[in-house]
Amino acid sequence: MKSKNSLFPVILLLIPILFSGTCKKDKEDCHHRIVINNNSNADIYFQSEFNYPDTSINHYYNPTIEGNVFKCLANSSAGDFTSSCWESYFYDIPSDTLMVFIFDANVLETVPWDTVCANYMILKRYDLSLKDLQNSDWTIVYP
């Protein structure tokens, strides 16, 4: 029977391996995260879309489905992460515009998603170019 102390070196070796694949560092030309600063007193959800100039809400994707991944608590920050670079998305779309929809968390958690989409129940929509995101240091401030 092995002692607990003999497992310690193995655990120390595994920790960097486990975390190295999940954290990607931003570089000057490659950003993996857009920060949402919620300066309001209410919780919000956010959703990113590249369908501009079609400004309708993505009917097929309710941000609450992912739990709290796309939720930003009142007076706090959250990140919209991607495994590739956000910059790469802009090279594949003709409009050079990322839309970020901000929703009231209470509305999304109590109103059917079809109703939210049909009535365009958003708090705010940001239309951002790659240059806009670069100039804002990849941060969106609400409100």
Secondary structure, DSSP 8 states (H G I E B T S, - for coil): ---HHHHHHHHHHHHHHHHHTT----BTTB--EEEEEE-SSS-EEEEEE--TT--S--TT--GGGGTTTTEE-TTEEEEEE-SS-HHHHHHT-SS--EEEEEEEHHHHHHS-HHHHHHTT--SEEEEE-HHHHHHTTTEEEE-
